[in-house]
Amino acid sequence: MGTAEGPQSGHSTVPHQIDVLIPTYNPKREHLIETLESLLAQKYTDWHALIHDDCSDIDTESIVKPFLKDPRITFKKSPVRLGIGGNWNAGLKATTGRFVAYLFQDDLWSPEHLSHAMDILEENPPIGFVSMAHSYLFDGHSPSTEYYERVQAAMKNVKHGPHSGMEMLRRMLECELTPNVIGEPSFVVIRRYIIDAAGPFLEDMPQALDMEEWLRVLRISKWYYAADGEFGSFRVHGGGTSAVNQEAGYGLSDRLRCFQILLQGLRGEDRRLALQSRDRAVQKMIAKFFTRVGGGGAVSGTSRNNLIAYCLRHPLLMTRCFLQYVFS
């Protein structure tokens, strides 16, 4: 993968604290305009935004052109398709601010989003990253609606304030790594040296690449959950990336891969907890599969192929979990 270069304008040479990374791909005009308007409405102003377009089929630059009058906003278009993770990482590589905040092309920030996140990070040096409480804007039917409703329910049980990274990781293992309570990248602000230490997003993971990244970050950093307000809205709609990947069945296979990666770095009791969590996840996957098939429900071709591929890679695990399911 080469360096993503292309048309650019509005380049800022002024030092800044936060890099706001806005990855785009075939954005809806009205959504992207609302997103950028919410950025310009921020009370915290020491930021530079990079809109990094992933070789869209539409003219994204024409949509954002009025916003490029602000010298803090830059636009670049990749000459080749990078994919979700590649586009996210391209923004990281092209920027240098001390803090990083992603803002997706259809999400919205409240005016206090950046200012409150920065207050928390500046006042708490041991905190590596902060997640901001937010609402979910359900825009029509989406196959991922049920998942985000579960996220909302789970977040009610997470306390406002600082959390040990490893304690939070163990809590996620209790729930088989679902749902992702750290949150979507649009509502996470992170110190650059932390994300540099954890490593880039996995470019070959289509759905759970943000959760996989957070699992690595939790192992090296403390986390803060800002639940003392509502700092924006994550838009859920049928055309969103999460919905498309959910429909294709990538979520489950990505979560199982998250377990595989996580297990490589854990030892002792934490590894034992992760193994138990993975086995529970596989058993639930098997039960859900047979319940759906037995009830005459449809299983997507991608989901079926992902399940078969995982069985072939881990025959002993799948056999053991299948027998536990049968005799439970």
Secondary structure by P-SEA (a helix, b strand, c coil): cccccccccccccccccccbbbbbccccaaaaaaaaaaaaacccccbbbbbcccccccccccccccccccccbbbbbbcccccaaaaaaaaaaaccccbbbbbccccccccaaaaaaaaaaaacccccbbbbbbbbbccccccaaaaaaaaaaaaaacccccccaaaaaaaaaaaccccccccccccccccaaaaaaacccccccccaaaaaaaaaaaacbbbbbccccccbbbbbccccaaaaaaaacaaaaaaaaaaaaaaaccccaaaaaaaaaaaaaaaaaaaaaaaaaaacccccaaaaaaaaaaaaacaaaaaaaaaaaaac
